Amino acid sequence: MKLELSDLNNGLVYIGDKLNVRTKFHFEKETPILWSGIKLLAHSPCFKEIQIAKNEIFSKGTFEAGDYYRDRALLVTNNAVPTIKSRNLNYEIKLTLRQPHPLNPSEDDLIINKAHDITIKTKEMGILNKKPNPISFSMSGLNLMISKDIFKPGETMKINFSSEEIRHIEVRLLQEANIICYCEAYGQNCRKVEILPPAIAGDAKTSDIDKGYLLLKIPEIAEPTHNYLWEPTEKEHWGFNFGDYSKWFLLVLAKPIVGREIIKFEVPIMISASPIEKEKGDIDLFAKATGSAPSLFEGVSSKFQNIYKIISIDSDIEKYRIHIKNISKHKLEGVTVKLIGLQEALFETAPALTGFKEWDVNEEKEVEYLTKQNITTLISLFEDNSQRSIRIQSPLSSDFF
């Protein structure tokens, strides 16, 4: 058995877009599997790897020897946390195949993984929905004025001040940044994240009080202000979240002419995100993602309607036998047939999957569906190596049993 995973986004995806992958399965002999799919996983200082998104490729079934190609897509939701390498917050896309233990089915399942690193970036073009405001602050005879409270990396801010009671002033640019990790099930942090002291990113000072201003440059590599927090949508993971924050502020220190007590206070500011550099081809960052895997439950395109035909559905106790014919003009490769029953047109029964290496023109194949439940409709889902996805719904008569 051999698995291959290709990242169609070339290692980069933006929040809100789809991560597209291509997978290849090579089975050297007839192979049963329990499940296969792709997962987007976050690796951080938290307690364990975090599953951000998942998409199934194959459900439980049996495959003929051969090659099966499938494209899939994962949506990177708008509340996802971008990659932050400086704090070891990284991502990978993982292809997983689970199958019964080949020697002893009673032992743990055999799991095969194939992984690929992925970088997630944000689309934010600066601080959205927030307008700059001037800063004016007075304390102990020191007046401080700054024309705005939002700055870009590389920008130089002018800090105006006036006082007749100080002899020295210093302004430090400080950043507080850290990982957020919380697990309600554990009652506290999933793993204790070390609390880091503020880091000094810049400094300006003078004893020439009559000068009346200081110039302080924002570093070119300054991390934008943010507060990302991701929470799962799956019920079994509620109460768990992780994130990352970056806060900036100015620490003002002033020595008075009289006395030893230093005047000290903080002024919060924001660092805006740098504009996103356009990738080759001038990608429209807000365009709908292309190349995503089609949904099995979307309407069947007219050009796909004349590929498969349900010839007959026979039944006996706890078993349906479905005869299907390839009525297209082409031989089909890497075909999977997924069968699902519907009870009273509402509730789905457990799926069964069968994989065929090849399906010749006009060839008829038989697929079995085992179930002890009374179903009224049988849904047949077809996929092949050409990434065509077709859904056929077949009502069942009540006298099958």
Buried (B, 14 or more C-beta within 10 A) or exposed (E): BEBEBEBBBEEBBBBBBBBBBBBBBBBEEEBEBBBBBBBBBBBBBBBEBBBBBBBEBBBBBEBBEBBBBBBBBBBBEEBBBBBBEEBEBBBBBBBBBBBBEEEEEEEEEBEBEBEBEBBBBBBBEBBEEEEBEEBEBEEBBBEBBBEBBBBBBEBEBEBBBBBEBBEBBBBBBBBBBBBBBBBEEEEEBBBEBEEEEBEEBBEBEBEEBEEEEBEBBBEEEBBBBBEBEBEBEEEEBEEBBBBBBBBBBBBBBBBBEEEEEEBEBEBEBBBBBBEBEEEEEEEEBEEEBEEBBBEBEEEBEEEBEEBBBBEEBEBEEEEBEBBBBBBBEEEBBBBBBBBBBBBEEEEEBEBBBBBBBEBEEEEBBEBEBEBEEEBBBBBBBBBBBEBBBBBBEEEBEEEEE
